[in-house]
Amino acid sequence: MRVRLPPAIYFQNTAGYLLEDPAGFLRVKWTAAPRQLADTKALFTHMLVALQRHGWSRILINQVGMLPFTEAEQRWVAQEWVPQAVRGGYRHGAIIVSADVMVRLATAYITTHIQGLPLQYRSFETEAQAEAWLLQQPGQPE
């Protein structure tokens, strides 16, 4: 019987924390705490560093309980981080969605601005569904 190791905490701040999952993907858990743009940028920057360090292309993003992205966060993520992350090999994002409609709308702004990039996002209600889909995706950039 194969024992699965628990994910290791890679980074954390006010915005959330990142876990390196031994299954070959990054887990992001957003917090419900108020955050500054600098906190969000730091979390996203460390996402990219972790992906590149491992050669991974997949992220499981848990937004349950998070506060909505601000307009400045939306713009920065959509216009700067996503294109840079795709150049770095990011290809698949599984999002566990928040019940908060404002979080969903703010996330939709970002995910609709990726047209033309080789990146696929899917939304899920549960972590099990998100993980199952993510594990079906290639673990390395194509």
C-alpha positions in Angstrom: 0.0 0.0 0.0 1.4 3.4 -1.0 1.4 6.0 1.7 0.7 9.6 0.5 2.7 12.2 2.3 0.8 15.4 3.4 1.5 18.6 1.5 4.3 20.8 3.0 3.8 24.5 3.7 5.9 26.5 1.3 4.8 30.0 2.0 2.2 31.9 3.9 1.2 35.5 4.6 -2.0 37.5 5.3 -3.5 36.6 1.9 -3.1 32.8 2.2 -0.7 30.0 2.2 0.9 27.7 -0.4 1.3 23.9 0.0 3.6 21.8 -2.1 1.6 18.6 -2.7 3.7 15.5 -3.3 1.2 14.5 -6.0 2.9 17.1 -8.2 0.9 20.3 -7.9 0.6 23.4 -5.8 -2.2 24.0 -3.3 -3.3 27.6 -2.6 -5.6 28.3 0.4 -6.8 31.9 0.5 -7.6 33.3 4.0 -10.6 35.4 5.0 -8.3 38.1 6.4 -8.1 41.6 4.9 -5.1 41.9 2.7 -3.1 44.5 0.9 -2.1 44.4 -2.8 1.5 43.6 -1.7 0.2 40.5 0.2 -1.6 39.3 -2.9 1.4 39.9 -5.1 3.7 38.1 -2.7 1.4 35.0 -2.7 1.2 34.9 -6.5 4.9 35.5 -6.9 5.6 32.6 -4.6 3.1 30.5 -6.6 5.2 31.0 -9.7 8.5 30.4 -7.9 7.2 27.0 -6.6 5.9 26.0 -10.0 9.2 26.7 -11.6 11.3 25.1 -8.9 9.4 21.8 -9.3 8.6 22.0 -13.0 4.9 21.8 -12.2 2.1 23.2 -14.3 -0.9 22.7 -12.0 -2.5 24.7 -9.1 -5.4 23.8 -6.9 -6.9 27.1 -5.6 -9.2 27.1 -2.6 -11.2 30.4 -2.5 -13.7 29.3 0.1 -13.9 32.1 2.6 -11.6 34.5 0.8 -12.4 38.2 0.4 -13.1 39.3 -3.2 -10.1 40.6 -5.3 -9.9 44.3 -5.6 -9.9 46.0 -9.0 -6.1 46.5 -8.6 -5.6 42.8 -7.8 -7.7 41.7 -10.7 -5.8 43.9 -13.1 -2.4 42.8 -11.8 -3.2 39.1 -11.8 -4.9 39.2 -15.3 -2.5 41.5 -17.0 0.8 40.7 -15.4 0.9 37.5 -13.3 -1.1 35.1 -15.5 0.9 35.9 -18.7 4.2 35.5 -16.8 3.0 32.3 -15.1 2.0 30.8 -18.5 5.4 31.6 -19.9 6.8 29.8 -16.8 4.8 26.7 -17.5 1.5 27.2 -15.7 -1.3 25.3 -17.6 -4.1 24.1 -15.3 -5.9 25.7 -12.4 -8.7 24.0 -10.4 -10.6 26.5 -8.4 -12.8 25.6 -5.4 -15.2 28.4 -5.6 -16.5 30.6 -2.8 -20.2 30.9 -2.1 -19.7 34.7 -2.2 -20.9 36.1 -5.5 -18.4 39.0 -5.4 -15.5 36.5 -5.1 -16.9 34.6 -8.0 -17.3 37.7 -10.1 -13.8 39.0 -9.3 -12.3 35.6 -10.2 -14.4 35.5 -13.4 -12.8 38.7 -14.5 -9.4 37.1 -14.3 -10.4 33.8 -15.9 -12.1 35.5 -18.9 -8.9 37.5 -19.6 -6.8 34.4 -20.5 -8.2 33.9 -24.0 -5.4 32.9 -26.3 -3.2 31.6 -23.5 -2.5 27.8 -23.1 -4.2 27.8 -19.7 -7.3 26.0 -18.5 -9.3 26.9 -15.4 -12.1 24.7 -14.1 -14.4 25.6 -11.1 -15.5 23.0 -8.5 -17.6 23.0 -5.4 -15.4 20.5 -3.5 -11.8 19.9 -3.0 -12.2 16.2 -3.9 -13.7 17.2 -7.3 -11.0 19.8 -8.0 -8.2 17.4 -7.0 -9.5 14.5 -9.1 -9.7 16.8 -12.2 -6.3 18.3 -11.6 -4.7 14.9 -11.3 -6.0 14.0 -14.7 -4.1 16.9 -16.3 -0.5 16.6 -17.4 1.8 17.4 -14.5 4.5 19.0 -16.6 4.2 21.9 -19.1 3.7 20.7 -22.6 
